[in-house]
Amino acid sequence: KNSRTFTDKMTKTKYDPVVRKHVEFKETKIK
């Protein structure tokens, strides 16, 4: 578990297989 993931509750760091790197996913109500 990354400590930087818990620094901001609204921001999650996920691995994107498409670009082969970790990108920040900001939780917004787009769904």
Backbone bond lengths (Angstrom), bond angles and torsions (degrees), N, CA, C in turn:
res aa  C-N    CA-C-N  psi(-1)  N-CA   C-N-CA  omega(-1)  CA-C   N-CA-C  phi
1 K - - - 1.469 - - 1.523 109.93 -
2 N 1.298 114.92 131.15 1.456 119.76 -179.53 1.518 110.58 -83.81
3 S 1.330 116.07 134.98 1.459 119.55 179.27 1.517 110.35 -72.61
4 R 1.336 115.59 -26.51 1.466 119.86 -178.26 1.531 110.52 -73.03
5 T 1.320 116.10 -17.80 1.457 120.10 179.75 1.530 109.71 -72.47
6 F 1.333 115.45 -29.05 1.455 119.88 -175.36 1.527 112.27 -93.92
7 T 1.325 115.75 0.48 1.462 118.79 -179.94 1.516 110.07 -70.89
8 D 1.319 115.99 -40.60 1.460 119.75 177.84 1.522 108.49 -121.77
9 K 1.312 115.50 121.87 1.455 120.32 -174.55 1.525 111.28 -70.44
10 M 1.326 115.75 -26.90 1.454 119.83 -175.84 1.525 112.17 -88.24
11 T 1.332 115.91 -9.56 1.460 118.77 -177.00 1.523 110.51 -114.67
12 K 1.306 115.74 126.28 1.462 120.12 177.96 1.522 110.16 -117.83
13 T 1.329 115.14 142.38 1.454 118.73 178.51 1.518 109.18 -104.26
14 K 1.315 115.93 116.07 1.458 120.34 -179.58 1.519 110.37 -120.23
15 Y 1.333 115.90 156.33 1.453 120.32 178.61 1.521 110.12 -90.50
16 D 1.328 115.51 124.47 1.460 120.12 179.66 1.518 109.72 -100.44
17 P 1.335 116.66 110.94 1.471 122.74 -177.76 1.526 111.77 -64.76
18 V 1.305 115.83 -23.20 1.461 120.41 -177.15 1.527 110.76 -71.32
19 V 1.320 115.68 -46.37 1.462 119.80 -178.08 1.524 111.24 -98.19
20 R 1.347 114.84 -3.76 1.467 122.07 179.61 1.524 112.98 57.22
21 K 1.332 115.54 41.57 1.462 118.80 175.93 1.524 110.21 -154.33
22 H 1.336 114.86 165.64 1.460 119.15 179.54 1.518 109.85 -85.27
23 V 1.306 114.65 129.75 1.457 119.34 -179.26 1.519 110.18 -123.48
24 E 1.334 116.20 153.61 1.457 120.61 -179.54 1.514 111.42 -87.44
25 F 1.326 114.13 126.98 1.455 118.86 177.49 1.521 109.20 -109.05
26 K 1.310 116.32 110.53 1.458 119.44 178.24 1.521 109.33 -88.08
27 E 1.328 115.25 125.53 1.456 119.89 -176.53 1.524 111.10 -73.55
28 T 1.322 114.29 109.62 1.458 119.10 176.23 1.517 108.57 -129.67
29 K 1.307 116.02 155.07 1.459 119.30 -176.99 1.523 111.10 -80.97
30 I 1.321 114.87 75.70 1.466 119.90 179.63 1.525 109.70 -103.43
31 K 1.337 114.59 -18.54 1.459 119.38 -174.74 1.514 110.16 -59.71
